[in-house]
């Protein structure tokens, strides 16, 4: 009995041993029988099957009589210009693009719902290789649908319009870095603070004044990635989002305040530059003044003085304290005239600039026209307290309280022997013959001027902008809807002026304005009131304005204008002048003159 039990126990142990070791022996023998090539193929199949899991939604790929394999179908918008056959094309060495056939979505061969069976068997090993190749190509290829010509233009326009995307991204990163730095304790010198400061300086140095992405260097893009990494670290350290939002709002407010302050500063500096004299012009005035006083008194007289009061000639009046400006007005008017012998120029200036302007025209006497230089301070036409009255206008701009600016209202007294004149500002350039102005019928009006009340034009001015219509006296006597006009080029009937006694009207209004605020400082608002309903509208081609304050005046309007006017603070002889308009003024500057060269004055 005991012997049988021992045999049973041994049998069970042997069976258990066989069941344990037999599989191991069979598997080892099987692995030894597999060749190295087969082993690699099996591994590749396993790898390909792993990458196929993301592509099971591809359409079924079918063979057509052993021909080449079609590419997988994508959903495309219907395009009239696409081809009917699918092709595989390689555009360059790094990028492959597949053009797909046009379908309407109804062909059962191209149904969207068809799923590839990952265990599908093929008829030949070549078909299997092609299958795997297409799957790998689908994983690596960026599919680009066909574009019509219009689509190509749209894509190009979008690409051209986004030329500053990286620039804006870099600037945003710099702002983010500044925000994180504001969270750091004052005087902090931690590692993240040092890194942010370093990355911020590197980016600012790399970008500089670049405004387009194509101008960025590769180094700037590398620094951008480093900045992104630093910002990620900072976000982990400073992760208080509400505090960050509050800080950004404060930074935004401070930036707006700084921008407003900068605008005010820029405006102040612009006006300051407009009131100053450049070094070159100061040099020219000093040289001319010294030359003038070195002359004998009898040599200071201008020629052709008998023409000064001849009413049969065409008289032009210019009030100026600038040598070059008055020179350009005279030179351009003579150059544009068909009959310069009939022209007489009356340049009125002050005591300070009288010697330099007189000396300039003594050295450069026109061979045809007549020049007269007058000193307003030596005339008895202005009130003795005129300067004190002008100071009451409460203006910080010396142009508005200048004696020369208001002396135009005394034209009949300054030129008692003349009946009609053309008044020119010293910041104009004449481009056409002005002799036809003398044949215009004034129809009982005193001043001929171009109106500035047309909507949409750069020269638009309204009465209510410059005149205080809240005053009962102003509101009862004038209309805020009355059309305005401009000084700069004006035809003036002095006889009608004297008959209507408009100089007395000007003095009356001026005295009222010194007692209460009735208009803004300057001669233009009071000129509108003095010549209210006494103005004849001229064709706008006689006078184009705005070249000293607007940068969008049409070139056609400038070229066709008889007179172009640099009204505003950006005069053409200043560095702040608008560059594209300076050429009209520079062509009449005698840069060849030795005095201009010695004073380094260049057009």
Secondary structure per residue as TSV (DSSP state, phi and psi in degrees):
chain	resnum	aa	ss	phi	psi
A	1	X	-	360.0	-45.4
A	2	X	H	-66.3	-33.5
A	3	X	H	-65.9	-40.2
A	4	X	H	-66.3	-37.7
A	5	X	H	-65.1	-38.7
A	6	X	H	-63.9	-39.9
A	7	X	H	-65.0	-40.6
A	8	X	H	-62.7	-42.3
A	9	X	H	-64.8	-39.5
A	10	X	H	-67.9	-37.8
A	11	X	H	-62.7	-44.2
A	12	X	H	-63.2	-40.2
A	13	X	H	-66.8	-37.0
A	14	X	H	-68.0	-40.4
A	15	X	H	-63.0	-40.4
A	16	X	H	-64.4	-38.4
A	17	X	H	-65.5	-43.1
A	18	X	H	-62.0	-44.5
A	19	X	H	-65.0	-23.9
A	20	X	H	-84.4	-44.4
A	21	X	H	-86.7	-24.9
A	22	X	H	-60.4	-47.2
A	23	X	H	-61.0	-38.0
A	24	X	H	-63.9	-41.2
A	25	X	H	-66.1	-41.3
A	26	X	H	-65.4	-43.7
A	27	X	H	-65.5	-42.1
A	28	X	H	-63.7	-41.4
A	29	X	H	-63.1	-39.0
A	30	X	H	-64.3	-43.5
A	31	X	H	-65.9	-34.1
A	32	X	H	-68.8	-26.7
A	33	X	H	-80.1	-14.4
A	34	X	S	-81.1	128.9
A	35	X	-	-73.4	161.7
A	36	X	H	-62.0	-37.4
A	37	X	H	-64.8	-44.1
A	38	X	H	-62.4	-35.9
A	39	X	H	-62.4	-42.2
A	40	X	H	-65.3	-40.7
A	41	X	H	-62.2	-40.7
A	42	X	H	-63.0	-41.5
A	43	X	H	-64.4	-41.2
A	44	X	H	-64.1	-40.4
A	45	X	H	-61.7	-44.5
A	46	X	H	-60.4	-41.3
A	47	X	H	-64.6	-42.1
A	48	X	H	-66.5	-39.5
A	49	X	H	-63.5	-33.5
A	50	X	H	-65.3	-40.4
A	51	X	H	-78.9	-14.3
A	52	X	H	-77.2	-13.8
A	53	X	G	-64.1	-27.6
A	54	X	G	-85.2	-4.8
A	55	X	G	-117.6	20.7
A	56	X	T	-71.0	-15.4
A	57	X	T	-86.4	2.6
A	58	X	S	-65.7	152.2
A	59	X	-	-69.7	153.4
A	60	X	-	-63.5	138.8
A	61	X	-	-101.2	123.1
A	62	X	-	-113.2	147.8
A	63	X	-	-91.9	142.7
A	64	X	-	-123.1	95.0
A	65	X	T	56.1	38.5
A	66	X	T	74.4	6.4
A	67	X	-	-76.5	176.3
A	68	X	-	-62.5	159.6
A	69	X	-	-81.3	136.1
A	70	X	-	-79.8	150.2
A	71	X	-	-75.6	157.3
A	72	X	-	-65.0	148.2
A	73	X	-	-87.9	140.0
A	74	X	-	-115.0	161.6
A	75	X	-	-79.1	117.5
A	76	X	-	-122.7	148.0
A	77	X	-	-72.7	144.9
A	78	X	-	-64.6	128.1
A	79	X	-	-129.0	124.0
A	80	X	T	-65.4	-27.9
A	81	X	T	-95.0	6.9
A	82	X	-	-82.2	158.0
A	83	X	-	-82.5	159.3
A	84	X	S	-89.5	-12.9
A	85	X	S	-112.6	142.9
A	86	X	-	-87.3	136.9
A	87	X	E	-133.1	155.5
A	88	X	E	-110.8	120.4
A	89	X	E	-129.0	148.8
A	90	X	E	-114.9	115.7
A	91	X	-	-79.6	-35.7
A	92	X	S	-156.5	-173.8
A	93	X	S	-71.4	-26.5
A	94	X	S	-102.1	-16.4
A	95	X	-	-133.9	132.8
A	96	X	E	-114.7	137.8
A	97	X	E	-128.4	132.9
A	98	X	E	-110.2	128.1
A	99	X	E	-95.0	129.5
A	100	X	-	-105.5	150.1
A	101	X	-	-69.3	155.0
A	102	X	-	-82.6	131.7
A	103	X	-	-134.0	160.6
A	104	X	-	-104.5	1.0
A	105	X	S	85.2	-1.3
A	106	X	-	-103.7	-17.5
A	107	X	-	-68.9	125.7
A	108	X	G	-62.1	-20.1
A	109	X	G	-66.4	-22.5
A	110	X	G	-118.9	32.4
A	111	X	-	-65.9	144.5
A	112	X	T	-73.6	-26.5
A	113	X	T	-85.4	-4.4
A	114	X	-	-72.3	134.3
A	115	X	-	-118.6	138.0
A	116	X	-	-75.0	130.8
A	117	X	-	-82.0	115.7
A	118	X	T	-64.8	-18.9
A	119	X	T	-102.6	14.6
A	120	X	-	-63.5	134.4
A	121	X	-	-94.9	149.6
A	122	X	-	-109.9	164.0
A	123	X	S	-77.0	-24.3
A	124	X	S	-147.5	162.5
A	125	X	H	-66.8	-28.6
A	126	X	H	-64.8	-42.3
A	127	X	H	-62.8	-37.3
A	128	X	H	-64.7	-43.1
A	129	X	H	-63.5	-41.3
A	130	X	H	-64.4	-38.6
A	131	X	H	-60.2	-48.2
A	132	X	H	-66.0	-36.0
A	133	X	H	-63.5	-42.5
A	134	X	H	-67.2	-38.2
A	135	X	H	-62.9	-43.2
A	136	X	H	-65.0	-38.3
A	137	X	H	-64.8	-37.6
A	138	X	H	-64.8	-31.7
A	139	X	H	-72.8	-28.7
A	140	X	H	-101.5	-15.1
A	141	X	-	-98.2	136.4
A	142	X	-	-87.0	114.2
A	143	X	-	-81.1	127.4
A	144	X	-	-121.1	114.1
A	145	X	-	-68.2	156.8
A	146	X	-	-66.3	142.2
A	147	X	-	-117.0	140.0
A	148	X	-	-77.2	174.3
A	149	X	H	-61.2	-39.7
A	150	X	H	-64.0	-38.3
A	151	X	H	-65.0	-38.4
A	152	X	H	-63.2	-41.3
A	153	X	H	-64.9	-39.3
A	154	X	H	-65.0	-42.6
A	155	X	H	-63.2	-40.7
A	156	X	H	-63.6	-40.8
A	157	X	H	-64.8	-39.8
A	158	X	H	-65.9	-39.8
A	159	X	H	-64.8	-39.7
A	160	X	H	-69.8	-33.5
A	161	X	H	-75.2	-16.6
A	162	X	T	-107.0	45.8
A	163	X	T	-83.0	-5.6
A	164	X	T	-122.4	24.6
A	165	X	H	-64.9	-48.9
A	166	X	H	-65.2	-37.8
A	167	X	H	-60.2	-47.6
A	168	X	H	-64.7	-36.3
A	169	X	H	-64.4	-41.8
A	170	X	H	-63.2	-43.6
A	171	X	H	-66.0	-35.2
A	172	X	H	-64.2	-39.9
A	173	X	H	-63.9	-37.8
A	174	X	H	-64.5	-40.2
A	175	X	H	-64.8	-40.6
A	176	X	H	-62.1	-41.3
A	177	X	H	-62.5	-41.4
A	178	X	H	-62.7	-38.1
A	179	X	H	-64.2	-43.8
A	180	X	H	-64.4	-38.1
A	181	X	H	-64.0	-31.0
A	182	X	H	-68.7	-21.4
A	183	X	H	-78.7	-22.6
A	184	X	S	-67.9	145.2
A	185	X	-	-60.7	148.7
A	186	X	T	-57.5	132.8
A	187	X	T	78.2	8.3
A	188	X	-	-67.6	139.3
A	189	X	-	-131.0	37.8
A	190	X	-	-71.7	170.8
A	191	X	H	-64.9	-41.4
A	192	X	H	-68.6	-35.3
A	193	X	H	-66.0	-44.3
A	194	X	H	-60.6	-43.3
A	195	X	H	-65.7	-42.5
A	196	X	H	-61.9	-43.6
A	197	X	H	-63.5	-41.2
A	198	X	H	-65.2	-47.3
A	199	X	H	-64.0	-36.8
A	200	X	H	-66.3	-43.6
A	201	X	H	-65.2	-39.9
A	202	X	H	-63.2	-42.3
A	203	X	H	-67.0	-44.0
A	204	X	H	-61.8	-39.2
A	205	X	H	-69.2	-36.0
A	206	X	H	-72.3	-36.1
A	207	X	H	-79.0	-50.7
A	208	X	T	61.4	-125.9
A	209	X	T	-102.4	16.7
A	210	X	-	-67.0	138.1
A	211	X	-	-120.7	-5.8
A	212	X	S	-128.4	147.6
A	213	X	G	-62.6	-35.3
A	214	X	G	-66.9	-18.9
A	215	X	G	-88.9	-4.2
A	216	X	-	-73.1	143.2
A	217	X	-	-84.8	162.4
A	218	X	H	-64.7	-30.3
A	219	X	H	-63.2	-34.7
A	220	X	H	-65.2	-39.6
A	221	X	H	-68.0	-37.0
A	222	X	H	-64.5	-41.4
A	223	X	H	-65.7	-31.7
A	224	X	H	-63.1	-41.2
A	225	X	H	-64.7	-40.3
A	226	X	H	-63.7	-37.7
A	227	X	H	-65.4	-40.5
A	228	X	H	-61.2	-39.7
A	229	X	H	-65.1	-40.9
A	230	X	H	-65.8	-39.0
A	231	X	H	-66.4	-35.1
A	232	X	H	-63.7	-42.9
A	233	X	H	-61.3	-42.3
A	234	X	H	-64.7	-35.5
A	235	X	H	-65.9	-27.3
A	236	X	H	-78.0	-28.2
A	237	X	H	-84.0	-48.5
A	238	X	S	-104.2	85.8
A	239	X	-	-108.8	21.6
A	240	X	-	-89.2	93.3
A	241	X	H	-63.8	-44.8
A	242	X	H	-59.1	-40.7
A	243	X	H	-66.5	-36.9
A	244	X	H	-63.5	-42.7
A	245	X	H	-62.3	-41.9
A	246	X	H	-62.9	-42.2
A	247	X	H	-64.3	-40.3
A	248	X	H	-66.1	-38.8
A	249	X	H	-63.0	-39.9
A	250	X	H	-65.8	-40.7
A	251	X	H	-63.8	-39.3
A	252	X	H	-64.1	-42.4
A	253	X	H	-63.8	-44.5
A	254	X	H	-64.0	-36.9
A	255	X	H	-65.1	-41.0
A	256	X	H	-64.8	-41.2
A	257	X	H	-63.6	-40.6
A	258	X	H	-65.7	-39.7
A	259	X	H	-63.3	-42.0
A	260	X	H	-63.4	-41.5
A	261	X	H	-64.8	-39.4
A	262	X	H	-65.4	-38.3
A	263	X	H	-62.7	-43.7
A	264	X	H	-63.9	-41.2
A	265	X	H	-64.2	-42.3
A	266	X	H	-64.4	-41.2
A	267	X	H	-63.6	-41.8
A	268	X	H	-62.6	-43.7
A	269	X	H	-66.8	-35.7
A	270	X	H	-63.1	-46.2
A	271	X	H	-67.5	-34.5
A	272	X	H	-65.5	-42.2
A	273	X	H	-63.9	-34.0
A	274	X	H	-69.4	-25.2
A	275	X	H	-93.5	-8.5
A	276	X	S	-95.9	164.9
A	277	X	-	-109.0	132.5
A	278	X	-	-67.7	160.1
A	279	X	H	-61.9	-39.3
A	280	X	H	-64.4	-44.0
A	281	X	H	-69.6	-35.2
A	282	X	H	-63.9	-41.6
A	283	X	H	-60.4	-43.7
A	284	X	H	-63.5	-43.2
A	285	X	H	-64.0	-40.6
A	286	X	H	-65.3	-42.4
A	287	X	H	-65.2	-42.7
A	288	X	H	-67.3	-38.2
A	289	X	H	-65.1	-44.0
A	290	X	H	-64.6	-37.4
A	291	X	H	-67.0	-36.5
A	292	X	H	-65.5	-45.8
A	293	X	H	-74.0	-14.2
A	294	X	H	-81.6	-13.2
A	295	X	S	-78.3	153.0
A	296	X	-	-70.8	147.0
A	297	X	G	-56.5	-35.6
A	298	X	G	-71.1	-17.7
A	299	X	G	-91.1	2.3
A	300	X	G	-92.1	4.0
A	301	X	-	-89.0	138.5
A	302	X	-	-82.1	150.7
A	303	X	S	-78.6	169.3
A	304	X	-	58.2	41.2
A	305	X	G	-69.3	-16.7
A	306	X	G	-68.4	-14.6
A	307	X	G	-89.6	-3.1
A	308	X	T	-61.5	-37.7
A	309	X	T	-116.7	20.9
A	310	X	-	-78.8	110.3
A	311	X	T	-70.3	-13.9
A	312	X	T	-78.8	-10.0
A	313	X	S	-97.5	165.7
A	314	X	E	-93.0	116.5
A	315	X	E	-105.2	131.7
A	316	X	E	-120.6	131.5
A	317	X	E	-113.1	131.8
A	318	X	E	-131.3	121.1
A	319	X	E	-95.8	118.3
A	320	X	-	-152.8	147.7
A	321	X	S	-121.9	21.4
A	322	X	-	-128.0	122.7
A	323	X	H	-64.1	-51.8
A	324	X	H	-65.9	-39.4
A	325	X	H	-62.8	-47.8
A	326	X	H	-65.4	-32.1
A	327	X	H	-64.7	-42.4
A	328	X	H	-66.2	-39.1
A	329	X	H	-61.4	-47.5
A	330	X	H	-66.3	-47.5
A	331	X	H	-62.9	-43.9
A	332	X	H	-69.2	-35.3
A	333	X	H	-68.0	-42.4
A	334	X	H	-65.7	-42.6
A	335	X	H	-65.2	-27.0
A	336	X	H	-92.6	-8.5
A	337	X	-	-84.0	144.2
A	338	X	S	-86.5	-19.0
A	339	X	-	-140.4	71.5
A	340	X	G	-66.2	-17.9
A	341	X	G	-64.0	-22.7
A	342	X	G	-92.3	9.3
A	343	X	E	-100.8	136.0
A	344	X	E	-129.5	122.8
A	345	X	E	-104.3	130.3
A	346	X	E	-113.6	102.8
A	347	X	E	-95.7	115.6
A	348	X	E	-105.2	126.1
A	349	X	E	-137.0	-171.4
A	350	X	-	-107.2	178.4
A	351	X	H	-64.5	-33.2
A	352	X	H	-66.9	-39.6
A	353	X	H	-102.1	-3.1
A	354	X	H	-60.7	-44.8
A	355	X	H	-63.0	-43.4
A	356	X	H	-68.5	-43.5
A	357	X	H	-67.4	-40.3
A	358	X	H	-62.5	-43.9
A	359	X	H	-65.1	-37.1
A	360	X	H	-61.9	-46.2
A	361	X	H	-77.5	-20.9
A	362	X	H	-68.9	-36.4
A	363	X	H	-78.6	-23.8
A	364	X	T	-129.0	60.3
A	365	X	-	-72.6	126.1
A	366	X	-	-62.1	141.9
A	367	X	S	-74.5	-15.7
A	368	X	S	-119.0	-56.1
A	369	X	S	-77.6	166.6
A	370	X	E	-105.8	139.5
A	371	X	E	-122.5	132.2
A	372	X	E	-125.2	129.7
A	373	X	E	-109.2	125.9
A	374	X	E	-123.9	148.3
A	375	X	E	-106.3	113.0
A	376	X	G	-64.7	-27.4
A	377	X	G	-74.5	-17.1
A	378	X	G	-95.3	0.5
A	379	X	-	-92.1	154.0
A	380	X	S	-102.4	20.9
A	381	X	-	-87.9	-23.6
A	382	X	S	-91.3	149.1
A	383	X	-	-61.1	151.1
A	384	X	T	-65.9	-28.8
A	385	X	T	-103.1	26.6
A	386	X	H	-63.1	-40.3
A	387	X	H	-63.2	-39.7
A	388	X	H	-66.4	-37.1
A	389	X	H	-65.9	-39.9
A	390	X	H	-64.6	-33.8
A	391	X	H	-67.1	-19.8
A	392	X	T	-76.6	-1.1
A	393	X	T	-76.7	-5.6
A	394	X	-	56.0	51.2
A	395	X	-	-123.3	137.9
A	396	X	S	-88.0	-6.9
A	397	X	-	-90.4	114.9
A	398	X	T	-65.0	-17.3
A	399	X	T	-67.0	-35.3
A	400	X	T	-77.7	-23.5
A	401	X	T	-108.8	18.4
A	402	X	-	-75.7	141.9
A	403	X	H	-63.0	-39.8
A	404	X	H	-64.7	-29.6
A	405	X	H	-68.9	-32.1
A	406	X	H	-102.5	-5.7
A	407	X	G	-68.0	-17.9
A	408	X	G	-62.3	-22.5
A	409	X	G	-78.3	-1.1
A	410	X	G	-114.6	24.0
A	411	X	H	-55.6	-44.9
A	412	X	H	-61.0	-30.3
A	413	X	H	-81.7	-32.6
A	414	X	H	-72.3	-35.1
A	415	X	T	-124.3	73.8
A	416	X	T	-67.4	-21.5
A	417	X	T	-91.8	2.8
A	418	X	-	-109.3	150.4
A	419	X	S	-108.1	-27.6
A	420	X	E	-150.3	136.7
A	421	X	E	-139.7	161.5
A	422	X	E	-109.0	121.7
A	423	X	E	-95.2	123.0
A	424	X	E	-119.7	133.1
A	425	X	E	-74.3	158.1
A	426	X	T	-81.7	0.0
A	427	X	T	-108.8	35.4
A	428	X	E	-117.3	161.3
A	429	X	E	-129.2	127.8
A	430	X	E	-91.9	130.3
A	431	X	-	-119.0	-9.7
A	432	X	S	-133.9	162.5
A	433	X	-	-67.7	127.5
A	434	X	-	-98.4	6.9
A	435	X	G	-64.5	-25.5
A	436	X	G	-69.0	-17.4
A	437	X	G	-60.9	-31.8
A	438	X	G	-73.5	-14.5
A	439	X	G	-96.3	1.4
A	440	X	-	-75.0	131.5
A	441	X	-	-79.4	122.0
A	442	X	-	-78.9	-17.7
A	443	X	T	57.3	39.1
A	444	X	T	81.0	1.0
A	445	X	-	-87.3	162.2
A	446	X	S	-96.9	-42.0
A	447	X	E	-123.0	131.0
A	448	X	E	-101.7	125.2
A	449	X	E	-150.5	159.8
A	450	X	-	-84.1	131.6
A	451	X	B	-76.1	152.8
A	452	X	-	-127.3	38.5
A	453	X	-	-116.5	15.3
A	454	X	-	-84.6	127.2
A	455	X	T	-64.3	140.7
A	456	X	T	87.2	-3.8
A	457	X	S	-98.0	152.5
A	458	X	T	-65.9	-24.4
A	459	X	T	-87.9	8.9
A	460	X	-	-61.8	128.3
A	461	X	-	-137.9	147.6
A	462	X	-	-122.3	151.0
A	463	X	H	-61.9	-39.7
A	464	X	H	-69.2	-19.2
A	465	X	H	-71.9	-33.3
A	466	X	H	-109.3	-16.7
A	467	X	B	-120.1	140.4
A	468	X	-	-85.7	94.4
A	469	X	T	-83.2	0.0
A	470	X	T	-75.4	-15.7
A	471	X	S	-74.9	132.6
A	472	X	H	-64.0	-36.4
A	473	X	H	-67.2	-42.7
A	474	X	H	-66.8	-45.1
A	475	X	H	-64.6	-31.5
A	476	X	H	-81.8	-16.3
A	477	X	H	-108.4	-25.4
A	478	X	-	-130.3	160.2
A	479	X	-	-108.0	131.9
A	480	X	T	-69.0	-14.8
A	481	X	T	-92.6	2.0
A	482	X	S	-64.1	144.5
A	483	X	-	-74.2	137.4
A	484	X	-	-94.1	169.8
A	485	X	B	-148.4	177.1
A	486	X	-	-125.5	143.9
A	487	X	S	-78.0	167.6
A	488	X	S	131.5	-49.6
A	489	X	E	-145.4	106.9
A	490	X	E	-134.6	136.7
A	491	X	E	-93.6	123.1
A	492	X	E	-121.0	126.6
A	493	X	E	-94.4	101.2
A	494	X	H	-71.1	-30.1
A	495	X	H	-65.0	-46.1
A	496	X	H	-67.1	-33.0
A	497	X	H	-61.1	-48.2
A	498	X	H	-64.4	-38.5
A	499	X	H	-66.3	-36.1
A	500	X	H	-88.3	-5.7
A	501	X	T	54.9	49.5
A	502	X	H	-75.3	-22.7
A	503	X	H	-64.3	-40.0
A	504	X	H	-64.1	-37.1
A	505	X	H	-63.1	-41.8
A	506	X	H	-61.0	-46.6
A	507	X	H	-61.4	-40.1
A	508	X	H	-63.2	-49.3
A	509	X	H	-64.9	-38.9
A	510	X	H	-62.5	-42.9
A	511	X	H	-64.3	-37.5
A	512	X	H	-63.9	-38.1
A	513	X	H	-69.0	-22.6
A	514	X	H	-78.7	-15.5
A	515	X	H	-93.1	-31.5
A	516	X	S	-150.2	154.2
A	517	X	-	-72.4	107.2
A	518	X	-	-108.6	-24.3
A	519	X	B	-158.7	168.1
A	520	X	-	-74.6	156.3
A	521	X	S	-62.8	151.5
A	522	X	S	122.4	169.5
A	523	X	H	-91.0	-16.7
A	524	X	H	-69.2	-50.1
A	525	X	H	-60.6	-44.2
A	526	X	H	-70.0	-26.1
A	527	X	H	-66.1	-38.6
A	528	X	H	-62.2	-37.3
A	529	X	H	-75.9	-39.8
A	530	X	H	-64.6	-41.6
A	531	X	T	-103.7	31.9
A	532	X	T	-63.0	122.6
A	533	X	T	62.5	24.5
A	534	X	-	-122.2	23.1
A	535	X	E	-118.6	135.6
A	536	X	E	-100.2	127.4
A	537	X	E	-76.8	128.7
A	538	X	-	-101.4	159.8
A	539	X	-	-59.7	137.0
A	540	X	G	-65.8	-16.2
A	541	X	G	-72.8	-11.7
A	542	X	G	-71.2	-28.2
A	543	X	E	-151.8	111.6
A	544	X	E	-108.8	126.5
A	545	X	-	-110.7	171.5
A	546	X	-	99.5	3.4
A	547	X	T	-72.7	-9.1
A	548	X	T	-105.4	8.6
A	549	X	T	-149.3	-16.8
A	550	X	-	-119.0	141.0
A	551	X	S	-109.4	5.2
A	552	X	-	-119.3	28.3
A	553	X	-	-74.3	135.6
A	554	X	-	-66.4	138.1
A	555	X	H	-63.2	-34.6
A	556	X	H	-62.1	-42.7
A	557	X	H	-64.7	-37.7
A	558	X	H	-67.6	-45.1
A	559	X	H	-66.2	-32.8
A	560	X	H	-85.6	-12.0
A	561	X	-	-74.3	143.5
A	562	X	S	-74.8	-36.9
A	563	X	E	-135.3	130.3
A	564	X	E	-110.1	140.5
A	565	X	E	-122.0	122.8
A	566	X	-	-90.3	55.2
A	567	X	-	-73.5	146.1
A	568	X	S	116.5	-174.5
A	569	X	S	-91.5	-14.5
A	570	X	-	-91.5	74.2
A	571	X	-	-72.0	151.9
A	572	X	T	-69.4	-19.6
A	573	X	T	-89.5	1.2
A	574	X	S	-104.2	157.3
A	575	X	T	-65.9	-24.9
A	576	X	T	-84.7	0.8
A	577	X	S	-63.9	154.5
A	578	X	-	-73.8	119.0
A	579	X	H	-59.9	-42.2
A	580	X	H	-70.2	-13.1
A	581	X	H	-99.6	-11.4
A	582	X	H	-66.1	-27.9
A	583	X	H	-63.7	-29.5
A	584	X	H	-67.6	-32.3
A	585	X	H	-84.2	-40.3
A	586	X	H	-65.5	-28.3
A	587	X	T	-66.0	-15.6
A	588	X	T	-106.1	6.9
A	589	X	S	-90.1	123.8
A	590	X	-	-76.8	76.5
A	591	X	T	-65.9	-16.9
A	592	X	T	-73.9	-14.1
A	593	X	S	-66.0	141.3
A	594	X	H	-64.7	-35.6
A	595	X	H	-65.8	-39.8
A	596	X	H	-67.2	-37.2
A	597	X	H	-70.2	-38.6
A	598	X	H	-67.3	-31.1
A	599	X	T	-93.1	7.7
A	600	X	T	58.6	44.2
A	601	X	-	-98.5	117.3
A	602	X	-	-123.0	143.0
A	603	X	-	-81.6	360.0
